[in-house]
Amino acid sequence: MIEDRVFLSKSQVMGQKVMNRSKKAARYGALAEQYARERYGLDADHDYSHDARTDDGRPVEVKAAMLNRASGQTGRFRLFEEAHRELAADDGIYVFVAYEASGRGIRVRRCRAVAADEIEVDWYGAGGHRDSQQVKIPPKAVFS
């Protein structure tokens, strides 16, 4: 399924200066999260292991991957082991959002919700800022 809405942040609509793509990753992630909240009727609720909640209280972690990175490489969905274990234990859900940068916003190309306990991966290496094992999943593995 191809989504065709472009999501812009308030500052983008107001015409504020735009940074290069690599410095906008957090903003693009926020736009993907906004999209997921609107599509699935989620309430924002940020915690270590999740970004939102369903109307019945299940935690939801939104993961975003850019399909048209400047390097030519496709982005990856990055999961962290500790947060994943917590999300799965709480009957949580991942929403994977694959998008393309489009002007000052994003154009969502694919979106899929998956129960966290259905995801089995081989964790590796340090996860950086979250000090946890991690895995990077290519979009084609999520949407195949």
C-alpha positions as CSV (number, residue, x, y, z in Angstrom):
1,M,0.0,0.0,0.0
2,I,1.4,3.4,-0.9
3,E,0.5,6.3,1.3
4,D,0.4,9.7,-0.4
5,R,0.1,12.3,2.4
6,V,3.0,14.6,3.1
7,F,3.4,15.5,6.8
8,L,5.0,18.9,7.7
9,S,5.9,20.2,11.1
10,K,4.5,23.5,12.3
11,S,7.9,25.2,11.8
12,Q,7.9,24.0,8.2
13,V,4.5,25.3,7.5
14,M,5.5,28.7,9.0
15,G,8.5,28.8,6.6
16,Q,11.4,28.6,9.1
17,K,14.9,27.7,7.8
18,V,15.4,24.1,7.0
19,M,18.6,22.1,7.9
20,N,20.2,19.4,5.8
21,R,18.7,16.0,5.9
22,S,21.2,14.3,8.2
23,K,20.4,16.9,10.9
24,K,16.6,16.5,10.4
25,A,16.5,12.8,11.5
26,A,14.7,13.5,14.8
27,R,12.2,15.8,13.0
28,Y,11.5,13.2,10.4
29,G,11.0,10.7,13.1
30,A,8.6,13.0,14.8
31,L,6.6,13.4,11.6
32,A,6.5,9.6,11.1
33,E,5.3,9.3,14.7
34,Q,2.6,11.9,14.0
35,Y,1.5,9.9,11.0
36,A,1.3,6.7,13.0
37,R,-0.7,8.4,15.7
38,E,-3.2,9.7,13.2
39,R,-3.5,6.5,11.2
40,Y,-4.0,4.2,14.2
41,G,-5.7,6.6,16.6
42,L,-2.9,6.6,19.1
43,D,-2.2,8.9,22.1
44,A,1.3,10.3,22.5
45,D,2.9,8.8,25.6
46,H,6.7,8.9,25.5
47,D,8.7,6.5,27.7
48,Y,11.9,4.5,27.3
49,S,10.3,1.7,25.3
50,H,7.4,3.4,23.6
51,D,6.1,6.6,21.9
52,A,2.4,6.2,22.2
53,R,-0.5,4.1,23.5
54,T,-3.6,2.5,21.9
55,D,-7.0,3.4,23.3
56,D,-6.9,0.2,25.4
57,G,-3.5,1.2,26.9
58,R,-1.1,-1.0,24.9
59,P,2.3,0.7,24.4
60,V,3.3,1.4,20.8
61,E,6.9,2.1,19.5
62,V,7.1,3.9,16.2
63,K,10.1,3.1,14.1
64,A,10.9,5.1,10.9
65,A,13.2,4.5,8.0
66,M,14.1,6.9,5.2
67,L,13.9,5.3,1.7
68,N,15.8,8.1,-0.1
69,R,18.8,9.0,1.9
70,A,21.4,11.3,0.4
71,S,24.0,8.5,0.4
72,G,21.8,6.4,-1.8
73,Q,21.4,3.7,0.9
74,T,18.0,2.8,2.2
75,G,17.5,3.6,5.9
76,R,17.0,0.8,8.5
77,F,14.6,0.4,11.4
78,R,16.8,0.3,14.5
79,L,15.5,-1.7,17.5
80,F,17.1,-1.9,20.9
81,E,17.1,-5.2,22.9
82,E,16.2,-3.8,26.3
83,A,13.3,-1.6,25.0
84,H,12.1,-4.5,22.8
85,R,11.9,-6.9,25.8
86,E,10.0,-4.3,27.8
87,L,7.6,-3.6,24.9
88,A,7.0,-7.3,24.2
89,A,6.4,-8.0,28.0
90,D,3.8,-5.3,28.0
91,D,1.9,-6.7,25.0
92,G,3.2,-3.8,22.9
93,I,3.2,-3.0,19.2
94,Y,5.7,-1.6,16.7
95,V,4.5,0.6,13.9
96,F,7.1,0.7,11.1
97,V,6.9,3.7,8.9
98,A,8.9,3.8,5.6
99,Y,9.1,7.3,4.2
100,E,10.8,9.5,1.7
101,A,11.9,13.0,2.4
102,S,9.7,15.3,0.4
103,G,10.4,19.0,0.3
104,R,10.2,20.0,3.9
105,G,8.3,17.0,5.1
106,I,7.9,13.3,4.5
107,R,5.9,11.2,2.2
108,V,4.9,7.9,3.8
109,R,5.3,5.0,1.4
110,R,4.5,2.0,3.6
111,C,3.3,1.5,7.2
112,R,2.7,-1.6,9.2
113,A,1.8,-2.5,12.8
114,V,3.3,-5.6,14.3
115,A,3.0,-7.1,17.7
116,A,6.4,-6.9,19.5
117,D,6.3,-10.5,20.7
118,E,6.1,-11.6,17.0
119,I,9.5,-10.2,16.2
120,E,12.5,-12.4,16.7
121,V,15.9,-11.1,15.7
122,D,19.6,-11.8,16.5
123,W,20.9,-8.9,18.6
124,Y,24.4,-7.6,18.1
125,G,26.8,-4.9,19.1
126,A,26.3,-1.9,21.4
127,G,23.3,0.2,20.8
128,G,25.0,3.5,21.3
129,H,23.1,6.0,23.4
130,R,20.7,3.4,24.9
131,D,23.6,1.1,26.0
132,S,21.8,-2.0,24.7
133,Q,22.2,-4.6,22.0
134,Q,20.6,-3.6,18.8
135,V,19.5,-4.7,15.4
136,K,19.0,-2.8,12.2
137,I,16.2,-4.1,10.0
138,P,15.8,-3.2,6.3
139,P,12.4,-2.0,5.2
140,K,12.0,-4.9,2.7
141,A,12.2,-7.4,5.6
142,V,9.3,-5.7,7.3
143,F,7.1,-5.1,4.2
144,S,7.8,-8.3,2.2
